[in-house]
Amino acid sequence: MFTVELKKLFQPILLLVALLITIVFYNQELNFIHKFWPNGGMIPIYDKASDWQSRFGQTLEDEEIAEIKAEYITFIKQADKIVSENSIAKQLQLGNYAEFESWYQENLPVVAINEMNEEEKEIVKQIDAIQQDLIDDTGHSMMDKIDVLQNLHSSMKQFDSSDMFLNNEHYTEKERERLSDTLFMEEGWRNILPSYLSSTVIGYFESILILLIFLLSLLIPSVFVKDRLLGLQKIQWSSRHGRKILWTQFVSGMTASFLLITCVVGFFGSLLYFTNFTQYFSNGLNSFFIDNEEPLLLSFYQWTFAQWLVKVVLLVYLIGMAYSGILLFLSQTSQHYLALLMKIIPVGFVFIVIANRVLKDAFYLKNDFYQWTKIPMIELYAGILLLVICISLPIIFCIRQQNKDLLD
């Protein structure tokens, strides 16, 4: 009976529709991390992270930080020389890079090109002419490299004193104690992990979970409603083996869901191994690359990035299997397709919201569930609790229905 019920769930037409949904969803949501990240101002940051990773390894020691500072000073001297020799900079009486940067920030027009007056257009031409000389032999802007080194140097400086860094209104006393151990006692701040990499990856898995919610809604519950409409359950009940049909359908539905989740997570998760981000899998979760405006993007845990990914995948499984349980319960209590659809739509929306709250910045201080409760590992506890509740509903229904059938 189990194999028969399991085969019902793999209908060629539904599988084809699921494949089409997956292709469209990949092109709309999942390919961002593969084709468009990093982008904009993140590109020079990721270039530096990759360069330092290959040169220095997973962390930066004091002598390596001193070497980076020396590189920064060299860049500034080169930029000073270029600016001092530029004819337009001479006309503007700009003798070094610092003066040019100050003049640039004060005079850069903040309106669209078609709204500029003649004076503003002339300023833009002057800026472009000076910036053109500040392009190195590789075709990259020296300004971008200097800005990145300035920001990273400033970010490193904030870890010079644990008392000053932890004296932040965003942290509670317990958080300060744990962060002190993680960042300073264990020197977790020295890890090389580019800005927003964890947020981008978690967004990727959040999209995978949303895709799974669509696919599970399509493939799992409709088959059992169809059996009820055709009266197959009554026929199955007449046989000795068919009297446990609800239990068989429950087990087959959960098994099919587990297989589907494994296939989707396994396939799209494996695509991450074809990105440049694999070089950071052995690095820690915290890093001096943290944005000064994101003080909560820190973690208590001394996990590597790969270990953190395993926990994220576990959350996807927990929420995905919980949704499967609720789908089976809805299929057990729906008499026809319309009733099933009207139940799946709001429940699916609720699970998408839950997925966003649980997964976003998971195992970091910024996670919404953690901010609400201040309980470490709350994401994992929430996933387990959700799974237990959602699986309990179809199990209770099976028990009550079996007792009812025996009485009847």
C-alpha positions as CSV (number, residue, x, y, z in Angstrom):
1,M,0.0,0.0,0.0
2,F,2.8,2.4,0.8
3,T,4.5,2.1,-2.6
4,V,1.1,2.5,-4.3
5,E,0.3,5.7,-2.4
6,L,3.8,7.0,-3.0
7,K,3.5,6.5,-6.7
8,K,0.3,8.5,-6.8
9,L,2.2,11.6,-5.7
10,F,4.6,11.5,-8.7
11,Q,2.2,12.3,-11.6
12,P,4.0,13.3,-14.8
13,I,1.8,16.3,-15.6
14,L,2.2,17.8,-12.1
15,L,5.9,17.1,-12.2
16,L,6.2,18.9,-15.5
17,V,4.3,21.9,-14.1
18,A,6.6,21.8,-11.0
19,L,9.7,21.8,-13.3
20,L,8.4,24.9,-15.2
21,I,7.7,26.7,-11.9
22,T,11.2,25.9,-10.7
23,I,12.8,27.2,-13.9
24,V,10.8,30.5,-13.8
25,F,11.5,30.9,-10.1
26,Y,15.2,30.3,-10.6
27,N,15.4,32.9,-13.3
28,Q,13.4,35.4,-11.2
29,E,14.9,34.9,-7.8
30,L,17.6,32.3,-7.3
31,N,20.1,33.3,-10.0
32,F,20.9,36.7,-8.3
33,I,23.6,35.3,-6.1
34,H,25.2,33.5,-9.1
35,K,25.1,36.3,-11.7
36,F,24.6,39.6,-9.9
37,W,26.4,39.4,-6.6
38,P,28.6,41.2,-5.6
39,N,27.5,44.3,-7.4
40,G,28.1,48.1,-7.3
41,G,30.2,49.2,-4.3
42,M,30.4,45.7,-3.0
43,I,32.7,44.6,-5.9
44,P,36.0,46.2,-4.6
45,I,35.2,44.9,-1.1
46,Y,34.9,41.4,-2.3
47,D,38.0,41.8,-4.4
48,K,39.9,42.8,-1.3
49,A,38.5,40.0,0.7
50,S,39.5,37.4,-2.0
51,D,43.0,39.0,-2.3
52,W,43.6,38.9,1.4
53,Q,42.1,35.4,1.7
54,S,44.6,34.1,-0.9
55,R,47.5,36.0,0.6
56,F,47.0,35.7,4.4
57,G,44.5,32.8,4.9
58,Q,41.3,32.8,6.9
59,T,42.3,35.5,9.4
60,L,44.4,38.7,9.7
61,E,47.2,38.9,12.3
62,D,48.7,42.1,13.5
63,E,51.7,42.0,11.1
64,E,49.3,41.4,8.2
65,I,47.2,44.3,9.2
66,A,50.3,46.4,9.3
67,E,51.1,45.3,5.8
68,I,47.7,46.3,4.6
69,K,48.1,49.7,6.3
70,A,51.4,50.1,4.4
71,E,49.6,49.3,1.1
72,Y,47.0,52.0,2.0
73,I,49.7,54.6,2.5
74,T,51.3,53.6,-0.8
75,F,47.9,54.0,-2.6
76,I,47.5,57.5,-1.0
77,K,51.0,58.6,-2.1
78,Q,50.3,57.4,-5.7
79,A,47.0,59.2,-5.7
80,D,48.6,62.4,-4.3
81,K,51.2,62.3,-7.1
82,I,48.6,61.9,-9.8
83,V,46.4,64.7,-8.4
84,S,49.3,67.1,-8.0
85,E,50.3,66.5,-11.7
86,N,46.8,66.8,-13.1
87,S,46.4,70.1,-15.0
88,I,42.7,70.5,-14.0
89,A,43.6,69.8,-10.3
90,K,46.3,72.5,-10.6
91,Q,43.7,75.0,-11.9
92,L,41.5,74.1,-8.9
93,Q,44.5,74.4,-6.6
94,L,44.2,70.8,-5.4
95,G,47.6,69.7,-4.3
96,N,46.8,66.1,-3.1
97,Y,44.2,63.4,-3.0
98,A,42.7,64.5,0.3
99,E,42.0,67.9,-1.1
100,F,40.5,66.5,-4.2
101,E,38.3,64.1,-2.2
102,S,37.1,67.0,0.0
103,W,36.4,69.2,-3.1
104,Y,34.6,66.3,-4.8
105,Q,32.3,65.7,-1.9
106,E,31.5,69.5,-1.6
107,N,30.9,70.2,-5.2
108,L,29.4,67.0,-6.7
109,P,26.0,67.9,-8.2
110,V,23.1,66.0,-6.6
111,V,20.7,66.4,-9.5
112,A,20.2,64.5,-12.8
113,I,22.3,65.4,-15.8
114,N,19.4,66.8,-17.7
115,E,18.6,69.2,-14.8
116,M,22.2,70.6,-14.4
117,N,23.1,74.1,-15.2
118,E,26.3,75.0,-17.2
119,E,28.3,75.4,-14.0
120,E,27.3,72.0,-12.6
121,K,28.1,70.4,-16.0
122,E,31.5,71.9,-16.0
123,I,32.2,70.6,-12.5
124,V,31.2,67.1,-13.6
125,K,33.7,67.3,-16.6
126,Q,36.4,68.4,-14.2
127,I,35.7,65.5,-11.8
128,D,35.6,63.0,-14.7
129,A,39.0,64.3,-16.0
130,I,40.7,63.9,-12.7
131,Q,39.1,60.5,-12.0
132,Q,40.2,59.3,-15.4
133,D,43.8,59.7,-14.3
134,L,43.0,57.8,-11.1
135,I,42.4,54.6,-13.0
136,D,45.2,52.0,-12.5
137,D,46.8,49.7,-15.0
138,T,44.1,47.0,-14.4
139,G,41.3,49.4,-15.4
140,H,40.0,49.8,-11.8
141,S,39.4,53.1,-10.0
142,M,42.0,53.9,-7.4
143,M,39.3,55.9,-5.6
144,D,37.2,52.8,-5.0
145,K,40.3,51.0,-3.7
146,I,41.2,53.8,-1.4
147,D,37.6,54.1,-0.1
148,V,37.5,50.4,0.6
149,L,40.8,50.5,2.5
150,Q,39.7,53.6,4.4
151,N,36.4,51.9,5.5
152,L,38.1,48.6,6.4
153,H,40.8,50.3,8.3
154,S,38.2,52.3,10.2
155,S,36.3,49.0,10.8
156,M,39.4,47.3,12.2
157,K,40.1,50.3,14.5
158,Q,36.8,49.8,16.3
159,F,38.1,46.4,17.6
160,D,41.1,48.0,19.2
161,S,39.2,48.3,22.5
162,S,36.6,45.8,23.5
163,D,35.1,48.2,26.0
164,M,34.5,50.9,23.4
165,F,33.1,48.4,20.8
166,L,30.7,46.7,23.2
167,N,29.6,50.1,24.7
168,N,26.7,50.1,22.3
169,E,23.0,50.7,23.2
170,H,22.0,47.8,20.9
171,Y,23.6,45.2,23.1
172,T,22.3,43.9,26.4
173,E,24.6,43.0,29.3
174,K,24.5,39.3,28.5
175,E,25.1,40.0,24.8
176,R,28.2,42.1,25.7
177,E,29.6,39.2,27.8
178,R,29.1,36.6,25.0
179,L,30.3,39.0,22.3
180,S,33.4,39.7,24.4
181,D,34.2,36.0,24.4
182,T,33.5,35.5,20.8
183,L,35.0,38.6,19.2
184,F,37.9,39.4,21.6
185,M,38.8,36.4,23.7
186,E,38.6,34.1,20.7
187,E,39.5,37.0,18.3
188,G,36.6,36.2,16.0
189,W,36.8,39.7,14.6
190,R,39.9,38.8,12.6
191,N,38.0,36.5,10.3
192,I,37.9,37.4,6.6
193,L,34.2,37.3,5.6
194,P,33.0,39.9,3.0
195,S,30.2,42.3,3.9
196,Y,26.6,40.9,3.7
197,L,27.7,37.5,2.3
198,S,25.7,35.7,5.1
199,S,22.7,37.9,4.4
200,T,22.8,37.2,0.7
201,V,23.2,33.4,1.2
202,I,20.3,33.4,3.7
203,G,18.2,35.2,1.2
204,Y,19.1,32.5,-1.3
205,F,17.8,29.8,1.0
206,E,14.8,31.8,1.9
207,S,13.9,31.8,-1.8
208,I,14.5,28.1,-2.0
209,L,12.0,27.6,0.9
210,I,9.4,29.8,-0.8
211,L,9.9,27.7,-4.0
212,L,9.4,24.5,-1.9
213,I,6.1,25.9,-0.4
214,F,4.8,26.4,-4.0
215,L,6.0,22.9,-5.1
216,L,4.6,21.1,-2.0
217,S,1.3,22.9,-2.4
218,L,1.1,21.7,-6.0
219,L,2.3,18.1,-5.6
220,I,1.2,16.7,-2.2
221,P,-2.4,17.5,-1.1
222,S,-4.4,17.3,-4.3
223,V,-3.9,13.5,-4.8
224,F,-5.6,12.6,-1.5
225,V,-8.5,14.9,-2.2
226,K,-8.9,13.2,-5.6
227,D,-9.1,9.8,-3.8
228,R,-11.9,11.1,-1.6
229,L,-13.8,12.5,-4.6
230,L,-13.5,9.2,-6.5
231,G,-14.6,7.2,-3.3
232,L,-11.3,5.2,-3.3
233,Q,-10.9,5.5,0.5
234,K,-14.2,3.6,1.1
235,I,-13.1,0.9,-1.3
236,Q,-9.7,0.7,0.4
237,W,-11.3,0.5,3.8
238,S,-13.2,-2.6,2.7
239,S,-9.9,-4.5,2.5
240,R,-7.9,-5.6,5.5
241,H,-4.7,-3.7,4.4
242,G,-6.8,-0.7,3.5
243,R,-8.0,0.0,7.0
244,K,-4.9,2.0,7.7
245,I,-5.1,4.0,4.6
246,L,-4.9,7.4,6.3
247,W,-1.7,6.3,8.1
248,T,-0.3,5.0,4.8
249,Q,-1.1,8.3,3.1
250,F,0.4,10.3,5.9
251,V,3.7,8.3,5.8
252,S,3.8,8.4,2.0
253,G,3.1,12.2,1.9
254,M,5.8,12.9,4.4
255,T,8.2,10.7,2.6
256,A,7.5,12.3,-0.7
257,S,7.9,15.8,0.9
258,F,11.3,14.8,2.4
259,L,12.5,13.5,-1.0
260,L,11.3,16.7,-2.8
261,I,13.0,19.0,-0.2
262,T,16.2,16.9,-0.5
263,C,16.2,17.2,-4.3
264,V,15.5,20.9,-4.4
265,V,17.9,21.9,-1.5
266,G,20.5,19.4,-2.8
267,F,20.4,20.8,-6.3
268,F,20.3,24.5,-5.6
269,G,22.6,24.2,-2.6
270,S,25.2,22.4,-4.6
271,L,25.2,25.4,-7.1
272,L,26.9,27.4,-4.4
273,Y,30.0,25.3,-4.9
274,F,30.4,26.8,-8.3
275,T,30.7,30.3,-6.8
276,N,33.8,32.1,-5.5
277,F,32.2,32.1,-2.0
278,T,33.5,28.6,-1.3
279,Q,36.8,30.0,-0.3
280,Y,35.1,31.4,2.9
281,F,33.4,28.2,4.0
282,S,36.1,27.5,6.6
283,N,36.1,31.1,7.9
284,G,34.2,32.2,11.0
285,L,30.8,34.0,11.0
286,N,32.1,37.3,12.5
287,S,34.5,39.6,10.8
288,F,36.0,43.1,10.7
289,F,34.1,43.5,7.4
290,I,31.0,44.2,9.4
291,D,29.3,47.4,8.3
292,N,29.4,50.1,11.0
293,E,25.7,50.8,10.4
294,E,24.8,47.1,11.1
295,P,26.0,46.5,14.7
296,L,23.6,43.5,15.0
297,L,25.2,41.5,12.2
298,L,27.3,39.6,14.8
299,S,26.9,36.1,16.0
300,F,27.6,34.4,19.4
301,Y,28.7,31.2,17.8
302,Q,32.2,30.0,16.9
303,W,31.0,28.2,13.8
304,T,32.6,28.2,10.4
305,F,30.6,29.5,7.5
306,A,30.0,25.9,6.3
307,Q,28.7,24.8,9.8
308,W,26.4,27.8,9.7
309,L,25.1,26.7,6.3
310,V,24.3,23.3,7.7
311,K,22.1,24.9,10.4
312,V,20.4,27.0,7.8
313,V,19.6,23.9,5.7
314,L,18.3,22.2,8.8
315,L,15.9,25.2,9.3
316,V,14.7,24.8,5.7
317,Y,14.0,21.1,6.3
318,L,12.2,21.8,9.6
319,I,9.9,24.5,8.1
320,G,9.4,22.5,4.8
321,M,8.4,19.3,6.7
322,A,6.2,21.3,9.0
323,Y,4.4,22.8,5.9
324,S,4.0,19.2,4.5
325,G,2.3,18.2,7.7
326,I,-0.2,21.0,7.6
327,L,-0.8,20.2,3.9
328,L,-1.7,16.6,4.7
329,F,-4.0,17.8,7.4
330,L,-5.7,20.2,5.0
331,S,-6.1,17.4,2.4
332,Q,-7.6,15.1,5.1
333,T,-10.2,17.8,5.9
334,S,-11.1,19.1,2.5
335,Q,-14.0,17.6,0.5
336,H,-13.1,19.1,-2.9
337,Y,-10.4,21.0,-4.7
338,L,-11.9,24.5,-4.1
339,A,-12.1,24.0,-0.4
340,L,-8.4,22.8,-0.4
341,L,-7.3,25.8,-2.5
342,M,-9.1,28.3,-0.2
343,K,-7.2,26.8,2.8
344,I,-3.8,26.5,1.1
345,I,-3.6,30.1,0.0
346,P,-3.7,31.7,3.5
347,V,-1.7,29.0,5.1
348,G,1.0,29.2,2.4
349,F,1.2,33.0,2.9
350,V,1.6,32.5,6.7
351,F,4.4,30.0,6.2
352,I,6.2,32.4,3.8
353,V,6.0,35.1,6.5
354,I,7.3,32.6,9.1
355,A,10.1,31.5,6.7
356,N,11.2,35.2,6.4
357,R,11.2,35.8,10.1
358,V,13.0,32.6,11.0
359,L,15.6,32.5,8.2
360,K,16.5,36.2,7.8
361,D,19.8,36.7,9.5
362,A,19.5,33.3,11.2
363,F,21.8,32.8,14.2
364,Y,22.8,36.5,14.2
365,L,21.7,39.1,16.7
366,K,19.7,40.8,14.0
367,N,17.3,37.9,13.5
368,D,13.7,39.1,14.3
369,F,12.9,36.1,16.4
370,Y,16.0,36.6,18.5
371,Q,15.3,40.3,18.9
372,W,11.7,39.5,20.1
373,T,12.8,36.8,22.6
374,K,16.5,37.3,23.3
375,I,16.8,33.5,23.4
376,P,19.9,32.1,21.7
377,M,19.2,29.5,19.0
378,I,15.5,30.5,19.0
379,E,15.4,30.0,15.3
380,L,16.1,26.3,15.8
381,Y,13.6,26.0,18.7
382,A,10.9,27.7,16.6
383,G,11.5,25.4,13.7
384,I,11.3,22.3,15.9
385,L,8.1,23.6,17.6
386,L,6.5,24.4,14.3
387,L,7.3,20.9,13.0
388,V,5.9,19.2,16.1
389,I,2.6,21.2,15.9
390,C,2.1,20.7,12.2
391,I,2.8,17.0,12.2
392,S,0.6,16.5,15.3
393,L,-2.5,17.7,13.4
394,P,-2.6,15.0,10.7
395,I,-1.6,12.3,13.3
396,I,-4.5,13.3,15.6
397,F,-6.9,13.3,12.7
398,C,-5.8,9.8,11.7
399,I,-6.3,8.5,15.3
400,R,-9.7,10.2,15.6
401,Q,-10.9,9.0,12.2
402,Q,-9.7,5.5,12.8
403,N,-11.6,5.4,16.1
404,K,-14.7,6.8,14.4
405,D,-14.6,4.2,11.6
406,L,-14.3,1.4,14.2
407,L,-17.3,2.7,16.1
408,D,-19.3,3.1,12.8
